[in-house]
Amino acid sequence: MSSPSPRGGMYWTTTFWHVQMLMQRQERPAFTGGLEARLLRPWHVELLQASRAKRMFFAYDTPDDYEPLIAAGRLLRSEGVTQTSHRAACYVLIGYPGDTMDAAEKRLLDTYRAGFWPFAMLYRDASGKQAEQWHKFQRLWVRPQSVYYRIKAEFPDGFTEL
């Protein structure tokens, strides 16, 4: 059994073993669970790169997730994960109580500014219901071609790093 690592709170031995197993697989892994940007450290990025990750999804659920997302975007770019590769993506929670479509669109565009491909995730209440008026908006920010055109319209001169 390994002890907790001082390198970000993960179990280093277990994590290293998992990455070794991923590196032996033919297919490239996709980390779709919504990684926490505030926990990302350089050694995590090295492991993600070593695993040849096809895609890694981060999560932007609350306003306090944004600054760590910016830092994670910079860290990923410094380690060679380019924005144009679309390998770094981010689930952005939309449609929660009190949210507006203007505020949600700003978060989605801010996610792109931070270096991530935005992916709108529609809020569900405790009973699992979603607000109908948000479905059409979500489709605009889920379908890759639609997202591409929205971003191209917003950033006609290309990406500008934060």
Disulfide bonds with the S-S distance in Angstrom:
none
